[in-house]
Amino acid sequence: MHSVLRRRLPVAAAVIMLAAGAGATAALPASATAARSAAPHATFKPPRIKHVWVILLENESFGFTFGAGGKREAPFLAKTLPSRGALLTRYFGIGHHSLDNYIALASGQAPDIQTGKDCKTYSDFTVAAVGPFTGTTSLGQVPGDGCVYPSSVKTIGNQLSGKGLSWKAYEQQMGVNPARDGTTSTSHGPACGHPPVGSADLTQVQHPANDSYATRHDPFVYFHSVIDNQSFCNAHVVSLTPLAGNLAHTATTPNYSFITPDTCADGHDETCTNGQKGGLVQANAFLKTWVPKITNSPAYKANGLIIITFDESESLSDSTACCGEKVSTGNTDPSHPNADKPGIQGPGGGRVGAVLLSPFIKPGTHSTVAYNQYSLLRSVEDLFGLSHLGDARQTQVHSFGRDVYTRPRG
């Protein structure tokens, strides 16, 4: 989500970013592994990864994060991590603002009017005919508008549970103020934080100095398939506190972990509510704390994968996209029937980049293959042998291939 708390890119920087997002690959970092972008997905079988961590940061462009500004403000993110893993130089958000990208990562559902505005009211999604679509489209999109999807719409969490695999969404600062975020108290701490359906999302209007949890950055609570079963939601949507203990043993490490820093630590707030400098400085500090904890865990060392990316580009003028996303006149596209322009001013959420770390990735890998949030979802589904949800099933959306997994293991 963009807000008055966030900075704007200078015009010159925005112009440079848009040029890069339009496909100026000549300016991208060169490496020996860039050549692997040729046919990276043909007959490719993903490595035997059994544990995945997704860390989602906020509101920054590729040009800033991995350019001079990011290397100055966030050297661990911009320099150290790419040197230890893979930098995806053409990775895109699918919309503006925040929630639509989070929803896409969890379920493959494309933006609608309300999720494209971050759902300030936590309203039910109303299924309704849109354009030529009177039912679920060929790409699994549900026509209509709203925020909390009906129980028929599944998330990757539901998929994993259905296959007997473990997962958790770790939400930093959830439960600091249950009256603000609607959390439930459990034996393992606060869980399943969300407003009552139909009420205002107080995390978007109340900003106390000690609490920066944002419901809109917690995608799994926007699905009745998760929240209608209180014990299921309590077990899977938790605060960040249990993460360190869960990492101590492979048996207690979820197969899939979705990690959401609070709005200070994820880089969203330029000035945090406690007065600290925010932006990439805080995101860098969060990663310096938590990435080593993950990479030192037995589950990661055996067969892990960490994916770090952003929800959307900082500038709303960057609505570039990849992977077949386009403006749909009259909502006639089965991949996004509920919004003509998922990026408000265009088809996507802009170029943000991503960094991946794994024992299956050679340090210093660079990929120039185009990916987006649906690609990330599809990639995780393929690792765990799951079917493809929503727009992750588009034929032009590819899983991470041999351009990313550059160190095969037995």
Secondary structure, DSSP 4 states (H G I P E B T S, - for coil): ---TTS----HHHHHHHHHHHTT-GGGSPP-GGGGGGSS-STT-------EEEEEEE-S--HHHHTSHHHHHH-HIIIIIHHHHSEEETTEE-SSSSSHHHHHHHHH-PPP-TTGGGT-SB-PBPEE--BTTBSS--TTSPPPEE-SBB-TTS--HHHHHHHTT--EEEEETTTTS-HHHH-PEEETTEEE---PPTTSB-GGGT---TT----GGG-GGGGBHHHHTSHHHHHHHEEESTTHHHHTTSGGGS-SEEEEE--TTTTS--SB-TTS-B-THHHHHHHHHHHHHHHHTSHHHHHHEEEEEEESS-S-TT-----TT----TTS--TT-TT-S-TTSSSSS--B--EEEE-TTS-TTEEE---EEHHHHHHHHHHHTTPPPPGGGG-TT-----TTT--S---
